[in-house]
């Protein structure tokens, strides 16, 4: 077509993005989503999946015998739930093992302490005086050499919040504290658990040691035990014994387990939802992240029962070894990077089983209308639209960093850190009605994203 001069001048002055097609969701699809939403609220598939995983497999420490059993369980469960295609992709990582752990106060006020080794800690037995710090900054500010021959004890009380925001402080102590302590001369590291409960159960989690440092035994105390140590320190110096039998033990290959409901007209384009299959070894991994596995498997299953499949494929991923370094998410992103534009959008459930209260996507402006339409379909579930908020879930974050579009379905985590990485993370802590609300939300989101006319902006970042 030949442009007349005036039209040509107009075309040259208007940004090309103005001509991008707006992504929208057809009205019939919105009607189907409303029906799916009500079906999901009355369905118990999500609960049944979590019950099966936590009962039949139990704790699933990455690299353990239970890890392999969980992979086989996930493959069988996908098939039993009617997924069209099920496969596994290898994920290799260092293997950390826990054998035993103990600690005690010595001397006049001798008494046992309840602890757990931090993931990544080496084995070791030490006896030394402890030095208390109120937070990580206080430890980092102490003079070099001040802790020579002593045990650093960071006693920061995490605050509960719906969005879990104070975990940035508690988690930082766990990940950075041991290295900071070593630099000050400490021979071991203790921390108040990164948690918000008052039970005598310690919270574990991965720690790291900076390159060039010799790792030292590192553990977390239960919150009551941390309080006890603080009170004892008010009476004078406290000497503690710490004995850990744990450490790295070669490499292990686990697998991401993937199930698909094949799309009817754009089967090579996928909407990804999922959670992580591994857990820590103290509880049975119900909220972290059996719930995410149950929610997303159930959502895929319900979409798969429709008489007409969605336009795009629904891909559900049970990621390997999230807990020790996002290994499954990183492996998936590396393997599928060339197909990033075929990944319509992705969302991960990995913040327990509390009700979802907010929704947003990281999609560009041309997909904002579709995001709003999904938000409207989620509103009857008590979910608010939260433009400008949210981020990618842990295992999808490596791929999102490369340019894959993400969605955020924010769960209420007010009590999440009462249970996180400790022995209380068990099935009885999950509210079936709240879990069903999560299933309904993920079902609606995944179906509508798969039905959208247009994309959500996935593309390789320069």
C-alpha positions in Angstrom: 0.0 0.0 0.0 1.3 3.4 -0.9 1.0 6.1 1.8 0.0 9.6 0.9 2.5 12.2 2.3 0.4 13.2 5.2 -0.2 9.7 6.4 3.5 8.9 5.9 4.5 11.8 8.1 2.0 10.6 10.8 3.4 7.1 10.7 6.9 8.3 11.1 6.0 10.4 14.2 4.0 7.7 16.1 6.0 5.1 18.1 5.7 1.6 16.6 4.5 0.2 19.9 1.3 2.1 19.3 0.4 -0.4 16.6 1.1 -3.4 18.8 -2.0 -5.6 19.1 -3.7 -5.4 22.5 -3.9 -8.7 24.2 -7.4 -9.6 25.3 -9.4 -12.5 26.5 -12.6 -13.5 24.6 -15.9 -13.3 26.4 -16.7 -17.0 26.0 -13.4 -17.9 27.7 -14.3 -15.6 30.7 -17.6 -17.5 31.0 -15.8 -20.8 31.0 -13.4 -19.5 33.6 -16.3 -18.6 35.9 -17.6 -22.1 35.7 -14.1 -23.5 36.4 -13.7 -21.3 39.4 -16.9 -22.7 41.0 -15.9 -26.3 40.2 -12.5 -25.8 41.7 -13.9 -24.4 45.0 -15.9 -27.6 45.4 -13.1 -30.0 44.3 -10.7 -31.8 46.6 -8.0 -32.8 44.2 -5.5 -30.3 45.6 -6.0 -31.7 49.1 -5.8 -35.3 47.9 -2.5 -34.6 46.1 -0.9 -32.9 49.1 -2.1 -35.7 51.4 -0.7 -38.3 49.1 2.7 -36.7 48.8 3.2 -35.9 52.5 1.8 -39.3 53.7 3.4 -41.7 51.1 6.7 -39.9 50.7 7.0 -37.6 53.7 10.1 -35.3 53.9 12.0 -35.0 50.6 15.5 -33.6 51.2 17.2 -33.0 47.9 19.5 -35.9 47.1 17.9 -38.3 49.6 16.3 -41.7 48.9 12.9 -39.9 49.3 13.9 -37.5 46.5 13.9 -40.3 44.0 10.7 -41.7 45.4 9.1 -38.3 45.0 10.1 -38.1 41.4 8.5 -41.5 40.7 5.4 -40.4 42.7 5.0 -37.2 40.7 5.2 -39.0 37.4 2.6 -41.5 38.5 0.4 -38.7 39.9 0.5 -36.6 36.7 -0.6 -39.7 34.8 -3.4 -40.6 37.2 -4.7 -37.1 37.0 -5.1 -37.4 33.2 -2.2 -35.2 31.9 -1.6 -35.9 28.2 2.2 -35.9 28.4 4.5 -36.6 31.3 8.3 -36.5 31.3 11.4 -35.8 33.4 14.4 -33.6 32.9 17.7 -34.1 34.9 18.9 -31.7 37.5 22.4 -32.2 39.1 23.6 -30.6 42.3 25.9 -31.1 45.3 24.4 -33.5 47.9 24.1 -32.4 51.5 23.3 -34.9 54.3 22.2 -34.5 57.9 23.1 -37.3 60.4 23.0 -35.9 63.9 23.1 -32.6 65.9 23.1 -31.6 69.5 24.0 -28.6 71.7 24.1 -27.8 75.4 24.8 -25.0 77.9 27.8 -26.0 80.0 28.8 -25.1 83.6 26.6 -23.9 86.4 23.4 -23.6 84.4 24.1 -26.8 82.3 21.1 -27.7 80.1 20.3 -29.1 76.7 19.5 -26.8 73.7 17.3 -27.7 70.8 19.0 -26.8 67.5 19.2 -27.9 63.9 22.1 -27.7 61.5 21.8 -25.2 58.7 21.9 -26.7 55.2 25.4 -26.5 53.9 27.0 -26.6 57.3 30.1 -28.8 57.8 30.4 -31.3 60.6 32.3 -30.4 63.8 32.3 -30.4 67.6 33.2 -27.2 69.5 33.0 -25.9 73.0 33.3 -22.1 73.5 31.8 -19.0 75.0 29.0 -17.4 73.0 28.8 -13.7 72.0 25.4 -12.3 71.3 24.5 -9.9 68.5 21.1 -8.2 68.0 21.3 -8.5 64.3 23.5 -9.1 61.3 24.7 -5.5 61.1 25.9 -5.7 64.7 27.9 -8.8 63.9 29.4 -7.2 60.8 30.4 -4.1 62.8 32.3 -6.0 65.4 36.1 -5.6 65.2 38.1 -8.2 63.2 39.4 -10.8 65.6 37.0 -10.0 68.4 35.4 -13.5 68.1 38.6 -15.5 68.0 37.9 -18.9 69.6 34.2 -18.0 70.3 30.8 -18.8 68.9 28.8 -16.0 67.3 25.1 -15.9 68.3 22.7 -13.6 66.2 19.5 -13.1 68.1 17.2 -11.3 65.6 13.4 -11.8 66.1 11.6 -12.0 62.8 8.3 -10.1 62.5 5.2 -11.8 61.1 3.7 -10.1 58.0 1.1 -11.1 55.4 3.7 -10.7 52.7 6.6 -12.3 54.7 8.6 -9.2 54.1 10.8 -9.5 57.2 12.3 -12.8 55.8 14.7 -10.6 54.0 16.3 -10.0 57.4 15.9 -13.4 58.9 17.0 -15.1 55.7 20.0 -12.8 55.3 21.3 -13.8 58.7 21.1 -17.5 57.8 22.8 -17.0 54.4 25.4 -14.3 55.3 25.9 -14.7 59.1 28.2 -17.7 59.1 30.7 -16.0 56.7 30.5 -12.7 58.7 31.3 -14.7 61.9 34.3 -16.5 60.3 35.7 -13.1 59.3 35.6 -12.0 62.9 37.4 -15.2 64.1 34.4 -17.3 65.3 34.8 -21.1 65.4 31.0 -21.7 65.1 27.8 -19.9 64.4 24.4 -20.0 66.1 21.3 -18.0 65.2 17.8 -17.5 66.4 15.6 -19.4 63.9 14.3 -17.4 61.0 10.7 -17.9 62.1 7.8 -16.3 63.9 6.5 -19.1 66.1 7.1 -19.7 69.8 7.4 -23.5 69.6 10.5 -25.5 70.5 11.2 -26.4 66.9 14.2 -25.1 65.0 14.1 -23.8 61.5 16.7 -25.0 59.0 17.5 -23.6 55.5 20.5 -23.3 53.3 23.5 -21.2 54.2 26.5 -20.2 52.1 30.2 -19.7 52.9 32.0 -17.1 50.9 34.9 -18.2 48.7 38.2 -18.4 50.5 36.7 -19.0 54.0 37.0 -22.2 55.9 33.4 -23.2 56.9 32.5 -23.6 60.5 29.6 -25.6 62.2 26.5 -23.5 61.8 23.1 -24.1 63.4 19.8 -22.4 64.3 18.2 -22.4 67.8 14.5 -22.7 68.5 13.0 -19.4 69.4 12.4 -20.4 73.1 16.1 -21.6 73.3 17.3 -18.3 71.8 15.3 -16.5 74.5 16.8 -18.8 77.1 20.4 -18.1 76.0 19.6 -14.3 76.1 18.4 -14.6 79.7 21.4 -16.7 80.7 23.7 -14.1 79.2 22.2 -11.5 81.5 23.6 -13.6 84.4 27.1 -13.8 83.0 29.2 -15.5 80.4 27.7 -18.6 78.7 29.7 -21.5 77.4 28.1 -23.8 74.9 28.9 -27.2 73.3 27.9 -27.8 69.7 28.2 -31.1 67.8 27.1 -31.5 64.2 27.4 -34.5 62.0 26.5 -33.3 58.5 28.0 -32.1 55.3 28.4 -32.3 51.5 28.7 -35.8 50.0 29.3 -35.7 46.3 26.8 -35.0 43.6 23.3 -36.2 42.9 21.0 -36.1 39.9 17.3 -35.6 40.5 14.7 -34.4 38.0 12.2 -31.8 37.2 8.9 -33.6 36.6 6.6 -32.1 34.0 3.0 -32.8 33.0 1.1 -31.2 30.2 -2.5 -30.6 29.1 -2.1 -30.1 25.3 -3.5 -27.0 23.7 -6.0 -27.3 20.9 -4.7 -24.7 18.4 -1.3 -23.4 19.7 0.0 -26.6 21.4 3.7 -25.4 21.2 2.9 -22.3 23.3 2.7 -23.0 27.0 1.4 -21.4 30.2 3.6 -22.6 33.0 2.5 -23.2 36.6 4.2 -25.2 39.3 5.8 -25.6 42.7 8.9 -27.4 44.0 8.9 -31.1 44.8 11.7 -31.2 47.3 11.5 -30.1 51.0 13.6 -29.9 54.1 13.8 -33.0 56.2 12.4 -31.9 59.6 8.7 -31.8 58.7 6.8 -33.5 55.8 7.0 -30.5 53.5 3.2 -29.8 53.5 3.2 -26.0 53.2 6.7 -25.9 51.6 6.0 -26.9 49.0 3.5 -29.8 49.0 0.8 -27.2 48.8 2.2 -25.7 45.6 2.4 -29.1 44.0 -1.2 -29.9 45.0 -2.5 -26.5 43.9 -0.9 -26.6 40.4 -1.4 -30.3 39.7 -5.1 -29.9 40.6 -5.4 -26.7 38.4 -4.0 -28.6 35.4 -6.2 -31.6 36.1 -9.4 -29.4 36.2 -8.5 -27.7 33.0 -7.8 -31.0 31.4 -11.4 -32.2 32.2 -12.9 -29.5 29.9 -14.7 -30.8 26.8 -12.6 -28.4 24.8 -8.9 -27.9 25.6 -7.6 -24.4 26.0 -5.9 -22.7 23.0 -2.4 -23.1 24.5 -0.8 -26.0 26.4 -0.9 -26.0 30.2 2.5 -27.1 31.6 2.8 -28.0 35.2 6.3 -28.4 36.6 7.3 -30.0 39.9 10.8 -28.4 40.2 13.8 -30.2 41.8 15.8 -28.9 44.7 14.5 -25.3 45.1 15.6 -25.3 48.7 19.3 -25.5 48.3 19.7 -23.0 45.4 16.9 -23.0 42.7 18.6 -25.8 40.9 15.5 -27.1 39.1 14.4 -23.6 38.1 17.9 -22.8 36.8 18.1 -26.1 34.8 14.7 -25.5 33.3 15.6 -22.0 32.2 18.8 -23.1 30.6 17.2 -26.0 28.8 14.3 -24.0 27.4 15.9 -20.6 26.8 15.6 -20.9 23.0 11.8 -21.4 23.4 11.3 -18.3 25.7 8.8 -16.7 23.3 6.7 -19.9 23.4 6.3 -19.4 27.2 3.2 -17.3 27.3 3.5 -16.6 31.0 4.4 -18.5 34.2 3.4 -18.5 37.9 4.7 -20.5 40.9 3.0 -21.4 44.1 5.7 -21.5 46.8 4.5 -19.5 49.9 2.3 -22.0 51.7 -1.4 -22.6 51.6 -2.9 -19.3 52.8 -5.6 -17.7 50.8 -4.5 -15.7 47.7 -5.3 -12.0 48.3 -3.7 -10.1 45.3 -2.8 -10.6 41.7 -0.7 -8.9 39.1 1.6 -9.7 36.2 4.8 -8.3 34.9 3.4 -8.0 31.4 4.0 -4.9 29.3 1.3 -2.3 28.5 -0.1 -4.1 25.5 -1.1 -7.0 27.7 -2.5 -4.9 30.5 -6.1 -5.4 29.4 -5.7 -9.1 29.6 -4.2 -8.8 33.1 -7.2 -6.7 34.2 -9.6 -9.3 32.7 -7.9 -12.1 34.7 -8.0 -9.9 37.8 -11.8 -9.4 37.3 -12.3 -13.2 37.0 -10.3 -13.7 40.3 -12.2 -11.0 42.2 -15.0 -13.3 43.4 -12.4 -15.3 45.2 -11.5 -12.3 47.3 -8.4 -11.4 45.2 -7.6 -7.8 44.5 -5.9 -6.4 41.5 -2.5 -5.0 42.6 -0.9 -3.2 39.6 2.7 -2.4 40.0 3.3 -5.0 42.7 4.6 -8.6 42.8 7.5 -10.5 41.3 8.3 -13.9 39.8 8.2 -17.0 42.1 11.5 -18.6 43.1 11.9 -21.3 40.5 10.6 -19.2 37.6 12.8 -16.3 38.6 15.8 -17.5 36.6 13.7 -17.7 33.4 11.9 -14.5 34.2 15.3 -12.7 34.6 15.9 -13.7 30.9 12.6 -12.2 29.8 9.8 -14.7 30.4 6.5 -13.1 31.5 5.5 -13.8 35.1 2.3 -13.6 37.1 2.0 -13.1 40.9 -0.7 -14.7 43.0 0.0 -13.4 46.5 -0.8 -15.8 49.3 -1.4 -14.7 52.9 1.8 -15.6 54.7 0.8 -14.3 58.1 1.7 -17.6 59.8 3.9 -19.1 57.1 7.1 -18.5 59.1 5.6 -20.3 62.1 6.1 -23.5 60.0 8.8 -22.7 57.5 11.6 -25.2 57.3 10.7 -26.8 60.7 9.2 -30.0 62.1 5.7 -28.4 62.3 5.4 -28.2 58.5 2.8 -31.0 58.3 -0.5 -31.7 56.6 -2.7 -30.7 59.5 -1.5 -27.1 59.1 -3.3 -26.8 55.8 -6.9 -25.4 55.7 -8.7 -27.4 52.9 -11.0 -24.4 52.1 -8.0 -22.1 51.7 -6.2 -24.7 49.5 -9.3 -24.9 47.3 -9.4 -21.1 46.9 -5.7 -21.4 45.7 -6.6 -24.1 43.2 -9.5 -22.0 41.9 -7.2 -19.0 41.4 -4.5 -21.0 39.6 -7.1 -22.7 37.5 -8.7 -19.4 36.4 -5.4 -17.8 35.8 -3.8 -20.6 33.8 -6.9 -21.2 31.6 -7.4 -17.5 30.8 -3.7 -16.9 30.0 -3.9 -19.9 27.7 -7.0 -18.5 26.0 -5.7 -15.0 25.5 -5.7 -13.5 22.0 -2.2 -12.1 22.0 0.9 -12.5 24.2 2.1 -11.4 27.6 5.4 -10.1 26.4 7.9 -13.0 26.8 11.1 -12.4 24.9 14.8 -12.7 25.4 16.2 -9.6 27.1 19.2 -8.0 25.4 
